[in-house]
Amino acid sequence: MLKEIFFRVPKDKVDAFSDELIEMGALSVTVECLEGSDIIKDEASFEAQYWDENRLSVLIQQEDEIRFSKLFFEESKAVPEIDWVLQMQRNTPIQIIHNQLWIVPSWHQVPKEAKTVLLLDPKNAFGTGDHPTTHLCLQWLIEHPVRDKSIIDYGCGSGILMIAAKKLGAHKIQGFDIDANSMLVAKQNCVENGIEPDFDLDGSEGDIVLANIHLGPLLTLVDTLKGLLRKKGILVLSGILPFQLPKLLESYLPHFELESVDTQNGWMRVVFKKG
């Protein structure tokens, strides 16, 4: 049986103490914030590696608890035996976006009332539709005509936005991700949805370019994204926190016209138009 033990650790001790726990035989160490749920308050807290006070959740074998008790942990509790595959499936329901797009994992039956169906299982790549940044992009695709448009998803992750665009009528979809594993997952997801993937962006231009990426990469990709977009094309950026918006606008407004800014659960979608 496994046990979970907990420690309170200041930020300057987290790395060394975590290393010590692993050397003692801990199966995993997870760092959590003790300050409450609102942990991203400003740029400094977003970029900080740890918080002032941290709670370390440590997974160990039950027979090792006596050895770890010498470190005076705050609390311990038994970890129940769980079928993690079944648990994951139970926690991954069908998602319905604007009553238009149904994202359906393979262990669910496709509802009869589903209009546009995207088959997608959680895999080792970002993008299942439940995160606000992905949801904001899907929402935009549904609310704006994409039929007969060419669409490029830069930073495609699981390929969910490419697939959704094609299902919603896009003429041509293309994607790219710096992570090779994400490209493999995206290709597999495209094939499972009956879509021929295209990941060669050489010489490509799209009517719409989507980029669901964090601010850091977006600041370095201005020229790249501009080059992928046709004249009068639309650029949809997601993955922005409110305090990061001024920095994003500073980089993009010299090259694009601002169309809209929308927020969902603390994340922002910013839409530009190429002149």
Buried (B, 14 or more C-beta within 10 A) or exposed (E): EBBBBBBEBEBEBBEEBBEEBEEBEBBEBEBEBEEEEEEBEEEEBBEEEBBEEBBBBBBBBEEBEEEBEEEEBEEBEEEEEEEEEEEBBEEBEBBBBEEBBBBBBEEBEEEEEBEBBBBBBBBEBBBBBEBBBBBBBBBBBBEEEBEEBBBBBBBBBBBBBBBBBBBBEBEBBBBBBEBEEBBBBBBBBBEBBEBEBBBEBEEBBBBBBBBBBBBEBBBEBBEBBBEBBBEEBBBBBBBBBEBBBEBBBEBBEEBBEEEEBEBBEEBBBBBBBBE
